[in-house]
Amino acid sequence: MSQVTTHVLDTARGCPAAGVVVVLEQAVGDPPILATATTDEMGRVFDLGADRLEPGVYRLRFNTGGYFADQAMPGFFPEVLVSIEVGSADHYHVPLLLSPFGYSTYRGS
């Protein structure tokens, strides 16, 4: 399992958000893109980059515009960008609660 994982829930429809493309990037560094994955039928991504990252700032880029287009729903945010600081913890889980006109995120377990 990757050190960084995510879970996307569609709060407007009350279900997992399957098919959301998620990119893990370094905030600074080369190459900036470390991994790309797509949420599974339960809205989860377990395999997103290395099982160990160097401490630093990383970004999760969620293609929410593509997801809402696939659902034939209007959406205001074409993407959601979440910056996180990775330190010495073994695992970072970053859920995204998504609706067409809003979102929230937090550090999960």
C-alpha positions in Angstrom: 0.0 0.0 0.0 1.2 3.5 -0.8 2.1 5.9 2.0 -0.6 8.3 0.7 -4.1 6.9 0.0 -7.4 8.6 -0.7 -11.2 8.0 -0.7 -13.7 10.1 -2.6 -17.3 10.2 -1.6 -20.0 11.9 -3.7 -22.1 13.5 -1.0 -24.7 14.8 -3.5 -25.5 11.2 -4.7 -24.7 9.5 -1.4 -22.3 7.0 -2.8 -18.6 6.5 -3.5 -17.2 8.5 -6.4 -15.8 5.8 -8.7 -13.7 6.8 -11.7 -12.1 10.0 -10.3 -8.5 10.4 -11.7 -6.1 11.3 -8.9 -2.5 12.6 -9.4 0.1 12.6 -6.6 2.6 15.4 -7.2 5.6 16.9 -5.5 5.1 20.6 -4.6 8.7 21.1 -5.7 11.1 18.7 -7.4 11.6 16.8 -10.5 9.7 14.9 -11.7 6.7 16.7 -10.2 4.2 13.9 -11.0 4.8 10.8 -8.9 1.8 8.7 -9.6 -1.6 8.7 -11.3 -4.5 6.4 -10.3 -8.3 6.2 -10.6 -10.7 5.6 -7.8 -12.2 2.1 -7.7 -15.9 1.2 -7.4 -15.7 2.1 -3.7 -14.1 5.5 -4.4 -10.8 4.4 -3.0 -7.2 4.5 -4.2 -4.7 2.4 -2.3 -1.9 2.3 -4.9 -0.8 5.9 -5.3 2.9 6.2 -5.5 5.6 4.8 -3.3 5.2 3.0 0.0 7.6 5.6 1.4 8.0 9.3 0.5 10.6 11.7 1.5 9.4 14.3 4.0 8.0 17.3 2.2 5.0 19.0 0.7 2.9 17.0 -1.8 -0.3 17.6 -3.7 -3.3 15.5 -4.6 -5.0 16.7 -7.8 -8.5 15.3 -8.2 -10.1 15.5 -11.7 -13.6 16.4 -10.4 -14.6 18.0 -13.7 -14.2 14.7 -15.5 -16.1 12.8 -12.8 -19.1 15.2 -12.9 -19.1 15.1 -16.8 -19.3 11.3 -16.6 -22.2 11.6 -14.2 -24.0 14.1 -16.5 -24.1 16.5 -13.5 -23.1 20.1 -13.5 -19.9 20.9 -11.6 -18.3 24.1 -10.5 -14.8 22.9 -9.7 -13.0 21.3 -12.6 -10.4 20.0 -10.2 -9.6 19.9 -6.5 -6.1 20.4 -5.4 -5.1 19.3 -1.8 -1.7 20.1 -0.5 -0.4 17.9 2.3 2.8 17.8 4.4 4.3 14.4 4.7 6.6 13.8 7.7 7.6 10.7 9.5 4.1 9.0 9.8 3.7 5.6 8.2 0.5 6.4 6.4 -1.5 9.5 5.3 -5.1 9.0 4.2 -6.8 12.0 2.6 -10.6 11.6 2.1 -12.4 14.0 -0.2 -16.1 14.7 0.3 -17.4 16.0 -3.0 -20.6 17.6 -4.3 -21.1 19.6 -7.6 -20.7 23.0 -5.8 -18.5 22.2 -2.8 -16.0 19.9 -1.2 -14.2 19.2 2.0 -11.2 17.1 3.1 -9.5 16.0 6.2 -6.7 13.7 7.4 -8.3 10.3 7.8 -7.0 7.1 9.4 
